[in-house]
Amino acid sequence: MDKNWAYLISRLAIGLSFFGHGLVRLPKLAGFSNWMVGQFSKSFLPEALVISFSYVLPFAEFIAGLLIIMGLFTRQGLLLAGFVSLALIFGTTMIENWEALPSQLIHVAFLSVLLAYLPYNSYAVDKIIKK
């Protein structure tokens, strides 16, 4: 029983992080995109790729976070968040923003543990749907 509660708290923590990241960026997409383009201006990544990613990222974070918080399609939400995190890690290394890397690695560690212990996801919409 305690493992189920531990899973819920961990799932909510990582879900809120992704949800919050997306939520604050959605109302200011153009400004966020311009900021990202500036951050990557000296990297070898094409500007068109950075712009595209900067407009998709907030939606991906928001959707992944919402799914994880609700425990709805939890596995898919965790995988989406994981792939988003891997893309962010790649981008972070391309601009040598080493200060941001530990936070991103912690996110990946949380996501990996949650995926590995998915059977403890008892307090979730997924469990209601499967009944």
Residue, then its C-alpha position, 0 to 999 in steps of 0.5 A: m500500500d505504501k508503495n502505491w502512495a509513493y508511486l502516486i506522489s512521485r508521479l504527481a511530482i514529475g507530472l506537475s513539473f512537465f505540466g507547469h513547464g508547458l502551461v507557463r509557455l503556452p500563453k507566450l509561444a512566440g516569446f518563448s520561441n524567440w528566446m530559444v532561437g536566441q539561445f541556439s543562435k551559436s549552435f550548429l542546429p538549423e534555426a528552422l529546427v529550433i523554431s519548430f521544436s520551440y512551438v511543439l515543446p510546450f504542447a508536448e510538456f503540457i500533454a505529457g504532464l496532464l496525462i501523468i498527473m491524471g494517470l491516464f495512458t500513464r505509460q505513454g505519458l511517461l514515454l512522451a516526457g522521456f523523449v522530450s527530456l532526451a531532446l532537451i538534453f541533446g539541445t542543452t549539450m549543443i549549447e553547452n548549458w551544463e547548469a541545466l543538465p542535472s535537472q534534466l537528468i533528474h527528470v529522466a531518472f524519475l521517469s525511468v523509475l516510474l516506468a519500471y514500477l508502473p505496476y504500483n500505479s494504483y491511484a490512476v484513471d488507467k485503473i478505473i478504465k481497466k475495470 
